[in-house]
Amino acid sequence: MSAEAITTVVKMMETLPDYAQSQVIEYVKNYIADLQDELRWDENFKRTESSLIQKARLAKQQIAEGKAQQLNPAFY
């Protein structure tokens, strides 16, 4: 984010009463934490995507060959 954009956001926040500024700050903190979590998830998925594809293909093959067993829903 550019310094200009940050300055604009700060100026906008300064026009709000203190309680509203606190609400905005809490919202932004939560939003950024969620975004960071999504970015980590995306990165982890990219790292394991080929392995997941291979495992899915193997599972489909085993199902087609009648080698797969149905999961026990009571277990989960």
C-alpha positions as CSV (number, residue, x, y, z in Angstrom):
1,M,0.0,0.0,0.0
2,S,1.3,3.4,-0.9
3,A,2.1,6.0,1.8
4,E,-0.6,8.2,0.1
5,A,-3.3,5.5,0.6
6,I,-2.3,5.0,4.2
7,T,-2.4,8.7,4.8
8,T,-5.9,8.8,3.3
9,V,-7.1,6.0,5.5
10,V,-5.6,7.7,8.6
11,K,-7.3,11.0,7.7
12,M,-10.6,9.3,7.2
13,M,-10.3,7.5,10.6
14,E,-9.4,10.8,12.3
15,T,-12.9,12.1,11.4
16,L,-14.5,9.3,13.4
17,P,-15.3,9.4,17.1
18,D,-12.9,7.4,19.3
19,Y,-15.4,4.5,19.8
20,A,-15.8,4.2,16.0
21,Q,-12.1,4.3,15.4
22,S,-11.7,1.4,17.9
23,Q,-14.4,-0.5,15.9
24,V,-12.6,0.1,12.6
25,I,-9.3,-0.9,14.1
26,E,-10.7,-4.2,15.5
27,Y,-12.4,-4.9,12.1
28,V,-9.2,-4.3,10.2
29,K,-7.2,-6.5,12.5
30,N,-9.7,-9.3,12.1
31,Y,-9.8,-8.8,8.3
32,I,-6.0,-8.8,8.0
33,A,-5.8,-12.0,10.2
34,D,-8.4,-13.7,8.0
35,L,-6.6,-12.6,4.9
36,Q,-3.2,-13.9,6.2
37,D,-4.9,-17.2,7.0
38,E,-6.3,-17.4,3.5
39,L,-2.9,-16.6,2.0
40,R,-1.3,-19.4,4.1
41,W,-4.0,-21.8,3.0
42,D,-3.5,-20.9,-0.6
43,E,0.3,-21.4,-0.3
44,N,-0.1,-24.7,1.5
45,F,-2.5,-25.9,-1.2
46,K,-0.2,-24.9,-4.0
47,R,2.6,-26.9,-2.3
48,T,0.5,-30.0,-2.0
49,E,-1.8,-29.7,-5.1
50,S,0.1,-32.3,-7.2
51,S,0.1,-34.8,-4.4
52,L,-3.6,-34.3,-3.8
53,I,-4.3,-34.8,-7.5
54,Q,-2.3,-38.1,-7.4
55,K,-4.1,-39.3,-4.4
56,A,-7.5,-38.4,-5.9
57,R,-6.6,-40.3,-9.1
58,L,-5.5,-43.3,-7.1
59,A,-8.8,-43.2,-5.1
60,K,-10.8,-43.1,-8.3
61,Q,-8.8,-46.0,-9.7
62,Q,-9.4,-48.0,-6.6
63,I,-13.1,-47.3,-6.7
64,A,-13.3,-48.3,-10.3
65,E,-11.5,-51.6,-9.5
66,G,-13.7,-52.3,-6.5
67,K,-10.8,-52.0,-4.1
68,A,-12.1,-49.0,-2.1
69,Q,-14.0,-49.4,1.2
70,Q,-16.8,-47.1,2.2
71,L,-16.0,-44.9,5.1
72,N,-17.8,-45.5,8.4
73,P,-19.8,-42.3,9.0
74,A,-20.0,-43.2,12.7
75,F,-16.2,-42.9,12.9
76,Y,-16.3,-39.2,11.9
